[in-house]
């Protein structure tokens, strides 16, 4: 009997599972060996409302297990568990979007409900969060592999990118009670389905990503890009202007749907705080656009344009510099590839040039004929019909002729550029380590560096791996013991 064939997809699944097992083992080890810096996370008073499901400790059959689980919740995880248990009690808790708390609450009342008499409701919520996020991470890794293979047309490069994602510096957040895993799952999954032609499913997944993290709403940009490309094809290639207008209208409606969860949550906060009549009106309630999220970020966390640019924050900028550098490297690298393959001479004319450049596992030599008033999609179709050369994908072990559709790098780079600008100039810069961790171009660029035949690039590749592994070790130690970490 022949041995089973190990596919790159199954290997990506293996990497994801092993990385989570190792990380959770590290967390448990550090918790046993070291005493937490701050033990206040375990102090959780009863809910303000009557919806408190917690039980007295003398009614729990396994109190030590319950205590261990509850004390493992640190930093923002405290907010998520509290919201799942008690709802949105305080103004600042509205900074945490509802997808993760709702999912934890549903799991604790259904699948894990039999565990409540054993360890208590709060511990079951904690367990639900851990299982949910680690499972979501595994599926996010599989989606990243499929997306990378779809874009790069190279299973080996896609597998390297998936491995880097499994070892990314923000790994600790993907296995803790944070919203990163759900955001990555629905964001990367939405991208895969969008580029695979399932626009409706992609729209739903993007909307869910916006229910997990506020920056999920920015994924509407991908919908807009695809709608614009389709509209250009309808207008120039099919000569159907009304079809182009219809495509743009559908794209607009889908983008609005992606923004809807975030806006509905803001309306929910407005009704609860500004219209409840139980408290004095807050300053943001009187604004022309009463947006609570922006007020919370500025008032409670000091988030704002250039507000973090202070001498005392220099160590945090240094802490974030590796991730920011990787993001900038990715942006510059793929911008050059786009420039070398598509050089517009006017709004209606695209002048192409034949270039050969290796990028990761991708080497491009794309020869295209210029044509006035013709879209990029029509150019590629005419090239294939005339038998002209297509981009070539190469790895160190194989060479493969295919078409990676280099223009598809553009929305990824625009999205990453916007996220990097926001992380550096607006947010607390150290958060960029996890804020940018779900951006595929970072891992594609890392895959390129690791596969490069240039000795200097290989050294940078080794440094990237050392940086990733070091952050996993430090993160599992510091973060799990309530020490500051990004």
C-alpha positions in Angstrom: 0.0 0.0 0.0 1.5 3.3 -1.1 2.1 6.0 1.6 -0.3 8.9 1.7 0.7 11.9 -0.3 1.4 14.9 1.9 -0.1 18.0 0.1 1.1 21.5 0.8 -2.4 22.3 2.1 -2.2 19.4 4.7 1.3 20.6 5.6 -0.1 24.1 6.3 -2.7 22.5 8.5 0.0 20.6 10.3 2.0 23.9 10.9 -1.0 25.6 12.3 -1.9 22.8 14.7 1.7 22.3 15.9 2.3 26.0 16.4 -0.8 26.4 18.5 0.0 23.3 20.6 3.6 24.6 21.2 2.4 28.1 22.0 -0.2 27.0 24.5 2.4 24.7 26.1 4.7 27.6 26.5 2.0 29.7 28.1 1.2 26.9 30.6 4.9 26.5 31.3 5.6 30.1 32.0 2.5 30.4 34.2 3.8 27.6 36.3 7.3 28.8 36.5 6.7 32.5 37.1 4.4 34.5 39.2 2.2 37.0 37.3 3.2 40.6 37.7 -0.4 41.7 38.3 -3.0 39.3 39.7 -5.9 41.8 39.6 -7.3 40.2 36.5 -8.9 37.5 38.6 -10.8 40.1 40.6 -14.2 40.1 38.8 -17.1 41.7 40.8 -20.7 40.7 40.0 -22.4 42.1 37.0 -24.2 45.4 37.4 -27.3 43.9 35.8 -29.3 40.9 36.9 -27.9 38.7 34.1 -25.0 37.4 36.2 -24.6 33.7 35.5 -21.6 33.1 37.8 -21.9 30.7 40.7 -20.4 30.8 44.2 -17.1 29.0 44.3 -18.5 26.4 46.8 -21.0 25.3 44.1 -18.2 24.5 41.6 -16.9 20.9 41.5 -13.5 21.8 40.1 -12.5 25.1 41.7 -8.8 24.8 41.0 -9.4 24.4 37.3 -11.8 27.3 37.3 -9.3 29.5 39.1 -6.5 28.6 36.7 -8.6 29.4 33.7 -9.9 32.7 35.1 -6.5 33.9 36.2 -5.1 33.2 32.8 -7.2 36.0 31.3 -5.1 39.2 31.1 -5.0 42.5 29.4 -7.8 43.1 26.9 -9.0 39.5 27.5 -10.5 40.8 30.8 -12.8 43.1 28.8 -13.9 40.4 26.4 -14.8 37.9 29.1 -16.6 40.6 31.1 -18.6 41.7 28.1 -19.5 38.2 27.3 -20.7 37.7 30.9 -22.3 41.0 31.7 -22.8 42.9 28.4 -21.6 46.5 27.8 -21.7 48.0 31.2 -19.3 51.0 30.9 -18.6 53.5 28.1 -15.0 52.4 27.5 -16.1 48.7 26.9 -17.6 49.8 23.7 -14.1 50.0 22.2 -14.3 46.2 21.9 -16.5 45.0 19.1 -19.2 42.4 19.8 -18.3 39.4 17.6 -15.9 37.7 20.0 -18.0 38.2 23.2 -21.2 37.1 21.4 -19.4 34.0 20.0 -18.0 33.1 23.5 -21.5 33.5 25.1 -23.2 31.3 22.5 -20.6 28.6 22.9 -20.8 28.7 26.7 -24.6 28.3 26.6 -24.6 25.6 24.0 -21.6 23.3 23.3 -19.9 23.9 26.6 -23.0 24.3 28.8 -22.4 20.9 30.5 -19.1 22.2 31.9 -20.8 25.1 33.8 -21.6 23.0 37.0 -18.0 21.8 37.0 -16.0 25.0 36.6 -18.5 27.8 36.6 -19.9 30.1 33.9 -17.0 32.6 33.9 -14.4 29.8 33.4 -16.5 28.3 30.7 -16.5 31.6 28.9 -12.8 31.7 29.2 -12.4 28.2 27.8 -14.8 29.1 25.0 -12.6 32.0 24.0 -9.4 30.0 24.0 -10.9 27.2 21.9 -12.7 29.5 19.5 -9.6 31.6 18.8 -7.2 28.7 18.3 -9.6 27.0 16.0 -10.2 30.2 14.1 -6.4 30.6 13.7 -6.1 27.2 12.2 -8.7 28.0 9.5 -7.2 31.4 9.0 -3.9 29.7 8.2 -5.6 27.4 5.6 -7.2 30.4 4.0 -3.9 32.2 3.9 -2.3 29.2 2.1 -5.1 29.1 -0.4 -5.0 32.9 -1.0 -1.2 32.9 -1.4 -1.4 30.0 -3.8 -4.1 31.8 -5.8 -2.0 35.0 -6.0 1.5 33.6 -6.3 0.7 30.5 -8.2 3.3 28.6 -6.3 2.4 26.1 -3.6 5.9 26.2 -2.1 5.9 30.0 -1.7 2.4 29.8 -0.3 3.5 27.2 2.2 6.4 29.3 3.4 4.0 32.3 3.8 1.7 30.1 5.9 4.6 28.9 8.1 5.6 32.5 8.7 2.0 33.4 9.6 2.1 30.5 12.2 5.2 32.0 13.7 4.3 35.6 13.4 5.4 38.0 16.2 1.8 38.5 17.3 1.2 34.7 17.8 0.4 35.1 21.5 -2.7 37.2 20.7 -4.0 34.6 18.3 -4.1 32.0 21.0 -5.4 34.3 23.7 -8.8 35.9 24.2 -8.3 38.7 21.7 -10.1 39.4 18.4 -7.1 38.9 16.1 -8.0 35.3 15.2 -11.6 36.0 14.2 -10.5 39.1 12.3 -7.8 37.1 10.4 -10.2 34.3 9.6 -12.9 36.4 8.1 -10.6 38.9 6.5 -8.3 36.5 4.8 -11.1 34.1 4.1 -13.1 36.9 2.5 -10.1 37.8 0.3 -9.8 34.2 -0.9 -13.5 33.9 -1.7 -13.5 37.4 -3.4 -10.7 36.4 -5.7 -12.2 33.0 -6.3 -15.4 34.6 -7.6 -17.7 34.2 -4.6 -18.4 37.9 -4.0 -21.5 37.4 -1.8 -19.7 35.0 0.6 -16.7 37.4 0.6 -19.0 40.3 1.5 -20.5 38.3 4.4 -17.0 37.4 5.7 -15.7 41.0 5.4 -18.8 42.2 7.3 -18.0 39.7 10.1 -14.4 40.9 10.2 -15.8 44.4 10.8 -17.8 42.9 13.7 -14.5 41.6 15.2 -12.3 44.7 14.7 -13.0 48.2 13.5 -10.4 48.0 10.8 -12.4 45.1 9.2 -14.6 47.8 7.6 -11.6 48.8 5.5 -11.9 45.5 3.7 -14.6 47.2 1.7 -11.8 48.6 -0.4 -11.2 45.2 -1.9 -14.8 45.1 -3.0 -14.5 48.5 -4.5 -11.3 47.5 -6.4 -12.9 44.4 -7.9 -16.0 46.4 -8.8 -13.8 49.0 -10.5 -11.9 46.4 -12.5 -15.2 44.8 -13.6 -16.7 48.2 -14.5 -13.6 49.0 -16.6 -14.0 45.7 -18.4 -17.7 46.3 -19.0 -17.1 49.8 -20.3 -14.1 49.4 -22.5 -14.2 45.7 -23.5 -17.9 45.0 -23.8 -18.8 48.6 -24.7 -21.7 48.5 -22.2 -21.7 51.7 -20.1 -24.9 50.8 -18.3 -23.5 47.5 -17.2 -20.4 49.3 -15.9 -22.7 51.6 -13.9 -24.6 48.6 -12.5 -21.4 46.9 -11.4 -20.3 50.1 -9.6 -23.7 50.3 -7.9 -23.5 46.7 -6.7 -20.0 47.3 -5.5 -21.2 50.4 -3.5 -24.0 48.4 -1.9 -21.7 45.6 -0.9 -19.2 48.0 0.6 -22.1 49.6 2.6 -23.0 46.2 3.8 -19.5 45.7 5.1 -19.6 49.0 7.0 -23.0 48.2 8.4 -22.0 46.1 11.5 -19.7 48.8 12.8 -22.2 51.6 12.2 -25.0 49.5 13.8 -22.9 48.9 16.8 -22.3 52.7 17.1 -26.0 53.3 16.9 -26.5 50.6 19.6 -24.0 52.5 21.8 -25.7 55.8 21.1 -29.1 54.5 22.2 -27.7 52.8 25.3 -25.7 55.8 26.5 -27.2 58.9 25.0 -30.9 58.0 25.0 -31.3 55.7 28.0 -32.1 58.6 30.4 -30.2 56.8 33.2 -27.1 59.0 33.1 -25.9 62.5 32.2 -25.3 63.0 28.5 -21.7 62.5 27.5 -19.9 65.1 25.4 -19.8 62.9 22.3 -23.6 62.6 22.3 -23.9 66.2 21.3 -21.6 65.9 18.3 -22.9 66.4 14.8 -21.8 62.8 14.2 -22.0 61.0 17.6 -19.4 58.4 17.0 -18.5 56.7 20.3 -15.6 54.7 19.0 -13.4 57.7 18.1 -14.2 59.4 21.4 -13.2 56.3 23.4 -9.9 55.9 21.5 -9.0 59.6 22.1 -10.4 60.1 25.6 -9.4 56.9 27.3 -6.4 55.7 25.3 -5.0 59.0 23.9 -5.2 57.8 20.3 -4.9 60.5 17.7 -2.8 61.8 14.8 0.8 62.4 16.0 -0.4 62.3 19.7 2.0 59.4 20.4 5.0 61.3 19.0 6.7 61.9 22.4 10.3 61.4 23.6 9.1 59.0 26.3 7.5 56.8 23.7 10.7 56.2 21.8 11.2 52.7 23.3 7.7 51.8 21.9 8.7 53.0 18.4 11.8 50.8 18.7 9.7 47.9 19.7 7.5 48.3 16.7 10.3 49.0 14.2 10.8 45.4 13.0 7.2 45.0 12.0 7.0 48.5 10.5 10.1 47.8 8.6 8.7 44.5 7.2 5.5 46.3 6.2 7.5 49.1 4.4 9.7 46.5 2.8 6.6 44.7 1.5 5.1 47.9 0.2 8.2 49.0 -1.6 8.9 45.6 -3.1 5.5 45.0 -4.6 5.2 48.6 -5.7 8.3 48.2 -7.8 6.9 45.0 -9.3 3.7 46.8 -10.2 5.6 49.7 -11.6 7.8 47.5 -13.7 4.9 45.7 -15.2 2.2 48.4 -15.6 3.4 51.9 -16.4 0.4 54.1 -17.3 1.2 56.8 -19.8 -2.4 58.3 -19.6 -5.7 57.4 -18.1 -6.7 55.4 -21.2 -3.3 54.0 -22.3 -1.1 51.4 -20.6 2.4 51.1 -21.8 4.1 47.8 -20.9 7.7 46.9 -20.8 9.4 43.5 -20.6 11.1 43.0 -17.3 12.5 40.1 -15.5 12.6 40.3 -11.7 12.6 37.6 -9.1 10.2 38.1 -6.2 10.2 35.3 -3.6 9.1 32.5 -5.6 7.8 34.7 -8.3 9.8 35.9 -11.3 8.0 38.1 -13.8 8.6 38.5 -17.5 5.4 40.0 -18.8 5.3 41.2 -22.4 2.1 43.2 -23.2 1.0 45.2 -26.2 -0.3 48.7 -25.6 -3.8 49.6 -26.6 -5.7 52.8 -26.2 -8.9 52.7 -24.3 -8.5 49.0 -23.4 -8.6 47.7 -19.9 -5.9 45.7 -18.3 -8.1 42.6 -18.3 -8.6 42.9 -22.0 -4.9 43.2 -22.6 -4.1 40.0 -20.7 -6.9 38.1 -22.6 -5.5 39.3 -25.9 -2.0 38.4 -24.9 -3.0 34.8 -24.0 -4.9 34.6 -27.4 -1.9 35.8 -29.3 0.5 33.4 -27.5 2.7 36.1 -26.0 4.8 35.4 -22.9 3.1 35.1 -19.5 4.7 35.8 -16.0 6.9 33.0 -14.8 6.9 31.6 -11.3 10.1 30.0 -10.1 11.2 28.3 -7.0 14.6 27.0 -6.0 13.3 23.4 -6.7 11.0 24.0 -9.7 10.1 26.3 -12.5 6.5 26.8 -13.5 4.9 28.8 -16.2 1.7 30.6 -15.0 0.0 34.0 -14.7 0.0 35.4 -11.2 -2.1 38.4 -12.3 0.3 41.0 -10.9 -2.3 43.7 -10.9 -4.0 41.9 -8.0 -1.1 43.0 -5.7 -2.4 46.6 -5.9 -5.3 46.4 -3.5 -3.2 44.5 -1.0 -0.4 47.1 -1.1 -2.9 50.0 -0.8 -4.5 48.3 2.2 -1.2 47.6 3.9 0.0 51.1 3.2 -3.1 52.6 4.9 -2.8 50.2 7.9 0.9 51.0 8.3 0.3 54.8 8.1 -2.5 54.5 10.7 -0.3 52.3 13.0 2.6 54.6 12.9 1.0 58.1 13.0 -2.3 57.6 14.8 -2.3 54.5 17.1 -0.1 53.4 19.9 2.7 52.3 17.6 3.7 49.2 19.6 0.2 47.7 18.7 1.3 47.6 15.1 2.9 44.2 15.8 -0.6 42.7 16.0 -2.4 45.3 14.0 -0.5 44.4 10.8 -0.2 40.7 11.6 -3.1 39.7 9.3 -1.7 41.4 6.2 -0.8 38.7 3.6 1.9 40.8 1.7 4.1 40.8 4.8 4.3 37.0 4.6 4.6 36.9 0.9 7.6 39.3 1.2 9.1 37.2 4.0 8.7 34.1 1.8 10.5 35.9 -1.0 13.4 36.8 1.3 13.7 33.3 2.7 13.9 31.8 -0.8 16.3 34.3 -2.3 19.5 33.0 -3.8 21.3 36.1 -2.8 23.5 35.7 0.4 22.6 39.1 1.7 18.8 38.4 1.3 19.3 35.0 3.0 20.8 36.7 6.0 17.8 39.0 6.2 15.6 35.9 6.0 17.4 34.4 9.0 17.0 37.6 10.9 13.3 37.6 10.2 13.0 34.0 11.5 15.0 34.9 14.6 12.7 37.9 15.2 9.6 35.8 14.8 10.7 33.1 17.1 12.1 35.5 19.7 8.8 37.3 19.9 6.9 34.1 20.3 9.1 33.2 23.3 9.0 36.7 24.8 5.3 37.1 24.1 4.3 33.8 25.7 6.4 34.7 28.8 5.6 38.4 29.3 2.0 38.6 28.0 0.7 35.5 29.8 2.2 36.8 33.1 0.6 40.2 32.8 3.8 42.0 31.8 3.5 44.7 29.1 4.0 43.3 25.6 3.0 45.3 22.5 
